[in-house]
Amino acid sequence: MQEETFPFFTPCVPGLEPFLQRELWTLGIHPLTEEGGFFWKGTWRDFYRAHLLLRGAGRILVRMASFEALTFADWEQLTSKLPWFRFVQKGKLFKLKITAAKCGLYHEDALAERLAAVIEAATGASWAQQASDADAQIFLARGWRDRFVISADGTGEHLHRRGYRQELSKAPLRETVAAALLQASGWLPAVQEGTGRGRAARYKAPAHPLLDPFCGSGTIVIEAALMARKIPPAMANPARTPRAFNFLRWPGFQQELWDKTISSLQNHILERSPLTLSGSDRNDGAVASALANAQRAGVENDVVFERHAFSDAAWPAEKGFVVTNPPFGVRVSESSDLRDLYASWGRLTAEKPDLIVAWLCSSTAWERATGRRWEKLAAFPNGGMDLSILWNPGKDQPTLVE
């Protein structure tokens, strides 16, 4: 008999959809594009593996229902039919995240109060809106033109919280964004197979050294080390045990299946990175933070972090990758002029035509200051700013994403 499948939804940062979609393909998942992310159906094993393996996702939701509600009576009647008991137990906490746009039921606080009463009556759980995402089961309701989608969050704390990054430099880069940048650069090469609903993808082993000459707290290099060693992002620690997720508290959680999934992934982890992965920064504190974070991720023997100005970094000799997040205005004094830095960045990368370069850019002014032409691979919002992934494939270098 085929395993039962369930409806899931994985939100995505607008602009980074191609990279998350490809990740889902590598897991044998065939997602449908929806507003704000990807809808897919899968087994609980797929759900568990996605939580452990997705590098660019923020969270994974179970779709509970979709319905039209025009009155509060409709809202209470329809939500009371849902199986809340599958996701939260008596004596536990839950919180609500509700939005309603262009709906007759536009008062989000009133919707939340009525929904909380329904859930409390059905489960004996307590509404605790101020509780942390890690301590309370999250339920989401999204309303648009009188139609509401109800979901249960399986993740808890955002998936970018791998657990290793406890020491930060200025303007730290989220782990999920660093992973997307590495995937976009082609350093982690992907092969696409098939078309349409049967489309799939697989990642090939990275084959070239990597440098981040503005490494900050080391996120890009550490994420690269996790990829090179096939370490699931949710197991980025020396013990290779998974971080906590909210679904571990669900009444129907399948412990045996979870243990088997973890064991299988642990067996595929490589002992060492086969490649040179290095980062540098001119700030001593940033280098110290990067080293401490690498230790917490259990990859300190796979990376090299050194104090250097970016022009003095240990650049790959040939056929290497430079993937980085250079400083921009909000990370230094607003009176500072970074044009000279970007001009030097442009000249230095132009002098190394064999290197493949990918970087995050916060302004077209900084792109122009490099004096080079760059291909824009993606544009997305991040921390109140609009960022772009700029790329140059190097002289006579093929794109490594096939």
Summary of the structure (lengths in Angstrom):
residues: 402
radius of gyration: 22.7
end to end distance: 35.9
largest distance: 68.7
contacts: 1328
relative contact order: 0.12
helix: 32%
strand: 24%
